[in-house]
Amino acid sequence: MVQCENLIKIYKSSDDIEVVALQGLDLNIEQGELMAIIGNSGSGKSTLLNMIGCLDIPTAGKLIVDGKDLFKLSKKEIIEYKKQTVGFVWQNNARNLIPYLTALENVELALSISKAKNRREKALKYLDMVSMSHRKNNSLSQLSGGEQQRIAIAIALANEPKILLADEPTGSVDTKTSNLILDLFRKLNKELGLTIVIVTHDRQISSKVDRVVAIRDGKTSSEFIRKISYAEELKDIEEGLQDQVDSKDTHIELAILDKAGRLQIPSEYLEALNLKDKNKIKVELEDEKIILCSPDKENAS
């Protein structure tokens, strides 16, 4: 569904200072995948999401979504791409919803933009998908933050997108509501076969998705791949075999090698070897393992 290759994004400030948000990012997202992109503020994760959604233009590299080369789209094609291919859910509900409209009217408005027929019927269908049809006539001031976010998801579904992009969708709600929203994403992914990409700084989200990609300094640094299915995990919890979810038990972490053979080493590993402020590391091949250690043999481990 998404193919990023050596993707670069450089912003220029008003005083001509260049800021590199992405510096050669490589990433593939499969059709029908439910995955998350994590990283600290400034890591480039939201920049990537905006470029997949055609809200921002890459500086260089390769970005193909649903077979469309986003570097080659005309202005008219970009408008059609936004209407037909992507749906967006934002952390700030002010970007998702119009406050003086009811829940139903908000979804109907999204459908009117896409010129859909039978808008009332379809709006009710999308509200039902997110379990909010019983609140259809409520104004936004009568809805909780979690309920508003579910309305926002219904709006994002209105154009029947092929990929749903969610930028910090649980950032402004409590843990219980966050779990409900993530469960809803899993339901939509399973029932509709919808590709869903969630950008977040919350590493605990990994327990709800199948793959987590970590971005650091504008590049993919590691991936967390699920070892057991989410259904198996829930079954273990219900049977009392697992008291709490630990991502180390459910996922395996893999470092990412770029095409030049470079990899980003987690900062905690560098700190453990006292290499945080150094730019050299000893590399050895031992049997079938690559060993990284301090060049100082006395401190090697």
N, C-alpha and C positions, 0 to 999 in steps of 0.2 A: 504493500500500500504506500509506504514512504521509503524513499531511498535518498540518503544524504551522503555525499562523498566530498571530503576535503572542503567542507562548508565554512566559509569565512564571512564575518560581518564586522565592519569597521564603521563606527560612528564618528562624525566630526563635530566638535563643539563650536560655539560661536567664535572662539578665539583660535580656531584652526588646530586645536589639539585633537589627535586621533585616539579613540578608545576602541580597543579590540574586544568585542563581545564574544565572538566565536573564532577560533583559530585552528581551522582544519578538522572540523568535527565529522566523524564517520558514524552513520547509524542507519540500520534497516528496521522497519516496522512491518510485520506481516499483516495481511488482511485478516480481520476478525480477531486481532490480538487485543487483550486488555493489559496495558502496561503503564508504568509510571516513570517519570523522569525526575530525579531528585538532585539537589545541589544547594549550596549556600547562596545567599543573596549575591548577585553579580556574577554567578557562575555561567550564565548564558542560557539557562533553561527556558525562561519566558521569551527571550529573543528567538529561540528555535521555534517555539510554538507560534509566535506571531508570523514567522516566515512560512511555516507550513500552512497557516491560515491566510496567506497572502495579505497580511496587514503590514508587512515590512518586506523590503527587498534585499536579498542577499548581495554581498559585495562580490563574492567569487565562489567557485566550486560547482557542485551539482546537486540539484534538489528536484526530485521527481515524485509527484503524488498522484496515485491512481492513474499512472501512465502519462500524466501531463508534466511536461518540463516547465517549471514555474519561471525559468529564466526567459522563456520564449513566448509567454502569453501576452497578447495585446490587452489594452485597457478593457475592451469589451469582453474578452475571454476571461479576464480576471473577475469581472462582475458575475459572469455566469458560473465561474468556478466557486465563488463564495456562496452563490445561491443554491448550487446543486451538489457540491462535494463536501463542504465542511459545516459543522455546527459548533458554536462556541458557548462555553459556560465560564463566567468570570467569578472571582471571589467577591467582588463588590456588586451587590444586587442592583445598585443604581445603573450599572452598565447593562444589566439583563432586563430590567422591568421598568414599566412606566407607572408611577405611584398612584395616579388618579384613575387608573383602569382596574377592573376586577381581574381575578385570576383568569377567567375565561376570556375576557376581552384582550388581555395581554397575548394569549396564544392565538386568538383570532387575528390580531394585528399582524403577527408574524406570518400567518397563512395568507393574509391579504397582500403582503409584499410579494409573496411567491405566486400570487394570482391563482391560488388553489380554489377548486370548486367545493361546495358543501362544507364551508369553513366551520360552521357551528358543530356539525357532526364530527369533523376531524379534530377540532379543538378538544371536544369532550373525550375523544379516543386517546389523545396524548395526555390529557389530565388523568385519565384512568390508568394509563401506563405507569405514571409516577404516583399513583394512589392519592390523587388530590381532587378527584371529581366531586367529592362531597364539600369542597371548599370553593367551588367554581364561582360563586357569586360574592365572595368575600373580597374586600379591598385589601391592598397590601399591608395597611396598618393593622389589620385584624389577623395577620398571619405571623407566625414565628419566623426566625431566620432560616431554620431548616425547611419550613414549608415554602418560604419564598425561593429557596434554592431549588427545590423540587419543581416549582413552577418554571424557573429558569431552564431547567433540564427539558421540560416539556416544550418550551419555546425553541430550544436548540434542536429538538427532534422534528420540528414543524416542516423543515425543508427536506426531510428524509435524507440526511447526510450519509455519506459513505464513511466518514471519519468524524468522531466527536472529540473536540479539544477542550480540556477543562484546566483552567489556570487557577491553582490553589482553591478548588471548589469547597474545601472543608476548613479553610483558614479562619473563618469568622464564626464558627459554630463549636459547641462543646463536643466532648469525645463521643457521647452516646449518639448525638445527631450526626456526627461525622461518620460513624459506623453505618448508620441507616443510609446515608447518601452513597457510601461506597458499596453497600449491598445492592442499592438500586442500580449502580453502574454495572455490577456483575450480572444482574438480572437482564438488563438491556443488552449487554454483550452476548449473553447466552441465547436469549430469545430472538433477537434481531440479527445476530451475527455482526454486530456493529463494532468497527475498530474504534477503540477508546484510548486516548492518550491523556494521562493526568500529570500535570506538572505540580510539584509540591516540594516543600523543604522538610516534610515530616517523613522520617525513615520508617515509622511504624506502619505506613500504608502498604509496605511490602507484603504484609500478611494477607492482604485482600486481592492482590494482583498476581499475575503469572510471571511477569518479568519486570525488573527495576533496573533502569540505566542511570548510573551516577555520572554527573557532569562536573568537572572541576577545571577552572581556568579556561573555559571555552572548548574543552575536549571531553570526549567520553573517557572516563577513567576506569570504570568497572561495571559489571552487570551482576545482578542477583537473579538466578534462574530457579524457578520452583522445582523442588525435588519430588514432593507429593502433591496430589491434587487438593484443591481447597475443600472439596467434598469429603475427602479422606481425613483432612485436618479437623473439620467440624465433627465428623463421626468419632474421632479419637477424643475430642473434648466432651462430647455427649456421653461417651462410655467411661469417662473418668480417667482415660489413659494419658490425658494431657491437661494440666490445670491451667496453663496459660500459653499463649502463642509466643514462640521464640523464633525469630527469623533464621537463626542459625540451624534450627531443626527442620525448617520447611524449605529453605533456599540454600543454594550454593553460590558463593561469590567467585566471579571470574574477572581477572584483570584483562584490559583491552590492549591489544597490540595494533598499532597503526601499520600502514603499508610499508613504512620504512623500518619496522621492527621496534619502534619506540613504545614504551609503556609508562603510565603514570603510577608511581608507587604511593600508596596511602601515607599521609603525613605522619600518622602514629607509628608506622613502621620505621620511617626515617628518624623520628625522634628516639625510638628505642635503640637505634644504632649510632645515635649522636651525629646524624648526617643532615640534620634539618637545614643548616646554613652552608653546607658543602655542595660542590657540583661534581664530585667524583665518587665512584663506588666500585668495589671489586666484584667482578663477575666470573664465576667458575662453573664449569660443567662437570657434574658428578653423577655417574651412572645415567639415569634418565631425568635428572633434576638440574635446573639452573639455580645456582646458589648466589645470592647477593649479600655482600657483607662490607664492613668498613675496610678501607685500604690499610688502616692501622691494625696489624695482625694481633696486637695485644688486646684490642677491643672487639676483634671479630667474633661473631656468634652465628 
